[in-house]
Amino acid sequence: MKWGKICLDKNFIRKNPVDPRLFGGFIEHLGDIVYNGIYDPSHPDADRDGFRQDVINLVRELKFSGIRYPGGNFVCPYRWEDTVGPVQERPVRLDLAWRQTEPNTVGLAEFEKWVKAVGSELIMTVNLSTRGALDAANLVEYCNHPQGSFYSDLRREHGHEEPYRIRLWCMGNEVDGAWNLGMKKADVYAWDAREAAKAVKRVDNSLELIAVGSSGTQLDTYLEWDRTVLETVYEEYDYISLHRYMGMKDIDAPDSYDRKDTGDYLELAERFERNIQDVIAACDYVKGRKHSQKTMYISADEYNVIDIDGEDEEGSGKPQIPWQIGPAGSQRGMTMKSTLLFGLTMIKLFKYSHRVKIACQSFPINSGGNGLILCEKNGKAWVNGSYYIFRHCSLYGRGNVMEQEAQCSRYDTASFKDAGLMDSVCVYHEESGELDIFVVNKSAQELEISVQTACFGALTALEHLTVEAGHIMDRNSAEERDKIREYSKQDIQVERERIKCILTGYSWNVLRVRERKEIV
């Protein structure tokens, strides 16, 4: 049997808890994410605002701390003024980012209402590709200034008397990418971003700002972009962005690993970890050059796993008809293989949560079958296996990460040597005394895990949560919604100074235990 061992010590608990904003989402006007995803007035479950209640109920369970909006690439030609005021007076535009028709039926006010309905907060992205500092300041004035100015009074005329009070702002999106309108060189964007920061903070100096970082490791400007931008905006900004889609052909090139080898595919999480390490290094290099006392943090405000076994994996699917409203994409769902990679991605975010303070899963709904939640027009909603993993992390990961010593059985994949068959992270909740251990078993075989817990004293087993499937290639669909399922087990063995458990092959696991309180 394969094995894994984790050693924990209370003397090595990180001082600061995981930032709640690690559990965020990202919604973009792309495909059927907004129209026919969250908004479908003709659906039987639609509320009076046209929002699908079945989707809202599923999103609520994830407890998103914040939701980034409206893009993404969509923000590059974005005119925020088109999205406010009476819906019937808003212009219909050609969306040049995705070649769709944008009716602006769901605008700023509508989306903010949806965000409140799902129990979250809005993270706003501004257009610094084809617009500039003054437009950004006007948007902040519209959203956050109480009253007595042109744009704040315009907001009040539009029926929103109280400010939106949006605190976190992304100052542009993927401006280094040739795929975007308004692509810029690093020094040009950096100067624009610094002036935009100056402008928006004169309107509201309480804002937190995210600068655009490198959009992908495949770019020739990777990291050099980050360095150049940070050298200009370091003191004005709080975060720099990191975007990563595991398995995306443009980033994780198919010839760089064996896509058919499950082990190779799961080791893409190690590339994500290296990506994080690289950006941290760039931040700290600039900190040193500037002799600054400030630490720059990372916002992973776009991340997900691309299911490489989908029907359109080679781009040979049906061509999209341009200028549709909410065109439907594939809802085929993610395989268990992709679900495990998503779990490994979440573990990496926990491990680097001392520097990655913000993360936005992209996208919670639909997204060509890669969303946490999938739905079809006039049909019911269902979930991918990744939905359960994100929910577990959001519910049980809001504590203090523990440093750990871990060992496990090793294996060689087609492209990666001496890889571990297990990856894990442990989160401690001091107030409740609960310890939650997140583990992925990357082996097809069962894995016996042992966790040394001498520093905790007596423990009580609470629950063993798993996400499993009958086969690594199983996926949930509209017809078969439970091929990948969540299970609750009572099989944790609590022994003196350790806990033990058997993990199913190819599984995501959360081992939940609690310290026994001594009665004095």
ABEGO torsion letter per residue (X at the ends): XBBBBBBBBAAABBABBBBAAABBBBBBBBEAAABGBABBAABAABBAAGBBAAAAAAAAAAGBABBBOAOEAAAAABBAAAABEBAAABBBBBBAAAGBBBAGABBAAAAAAAAAAAGBBBBBBBBAAABBAAAAAAAAAAAABABGBAAAAAAAAAGBABBAGBABBBBEBGAABAABBGBBBAAAAAAAAAAAAAAAAAABAABBBBBBBBABAABAABGAAAAAAAAAAAAABABBBBBBBBGBAAABBAAABBAABAAAAAAAAAAAAAAAAAAAAAAAAAAAAAGBABBBBBBBABBBBBBAABAAAAGABBBBBBGBBGBBBBAAEBBAAAAAAAAAAAAAAAAAAAABABBBBOBABEGGGABABBBBBGBBBBBBAAAAAAAAAAAAABBBBBBBBBBBBBBBBAABBGBBABBBBBBBBAAAGBBBBBBBBABABBBBBBBBAAAAEBBBBABBBBBBBABAABBBBAABAAABBBBBBBABBBBBGBBBBBBBBGBBBBBBBBBBBBBX
